[in-house]
């Protein structure tokens, strides 16, 4: 497979065949993100996409699930996405679901009729970078949406039958705001009921625009103990049935995963153990070069 850039996909999609359809992210303005800052966004030519499908099919590939890369494939024009979906089903007759990342604005830019056509053509799950349940945090991090817009667009996609899956970040509200952010984000998820929640514990990279805010004193990162407390409170409050995958592996090399509400007590016990280990000596806040 030809792939330009850094492969990034939800952990639940690790068994899916990943088909590149674009390079980079068409939005690419979130201040905490470094994944695509070094890339110039462009959609890949049809010839390259079709050649990749032919290669996999000729090798005997017939995946049930396909994940479209890169950063927000749902932002492609609807007609182009429909062509990609047609090609996928022509080469992979066993495919039952095509999933991809999206932004709230990507959904807003598509009519109800377009959403229905994409669903009918096989699109099933959209992974949205919600990140926080606080409007001021979304604005500071230059997300492409506010909470009301997210509520409206998620309702639109769910009405069609598209499945909402969420990315979020503990620590993204900054030092001292872990409880506030946990409670606001839990409220958002309890109303929107994502099938899957992927939680990345926030850390700062020197290549991220956010690092300049840290240098200027406009943003103070939380430590990992605060991030653990935030994850714990969030899990306590979540009332929706969802899978939860929490990554704290950059700083303390731990991961917490399970099904809610079934695994709630198990997850809380695992996080309590981590908090007990680190609370008297929080690991140093890492800033990556």
Number of C-alpha atoms within 10 A of each C-alpha: 11 8 13 12 12 13 12 12 18 17 10 12 14 10 12 18 17 22 21 21 25 23 22 24 23 20 16 20 16 18 18 20 16 17 17 19 17 10 14 11 17 13 16 12 10 14 9 13 18 14 12 16 22 18 13 16 16 11 9 10 15 19 20 15 19 24 25 23 23 29 26 25 26 24 21 17 13 17 12 13 19 20 12 20 19 14 16 24 17 14 19 21 11 14 16 15 19 25 23 25 26 22 24 23 17 20 22 17 14 17 12 15 10 16 22 17 16 21 20 13 19 21 25 18 22 24 25 23 20 24 24 26 22 19 15 13 17 20 13 15 20 15 23 19 18 19 16 10 14 21 16 14 20 23 16 17 21 14 13 16 16 21 20 20 25 22 19 20 24 30 30 27 27 18 14 15 16 23 18 14 26 29 19 16 22 22 17 20 22 15 13 19 22 22 17 22 24 22 21 22 24 24 21 20 16 15 18 18 18 21 21 14 14 14 11 10 9 11 17 17 21 21 21 27 23 22 28 23 21 23 27 21 19 22 21 18 16 22 16 16 15 19 20 22 20 22 20 21 12 14 16 15 8 13 17 17 18 15 15 19 16 12 14 18 13 14 23 18 12 15 20 14 11 17 19 11 12 14 13 9 9 14 13 10 13 14 12 11 8
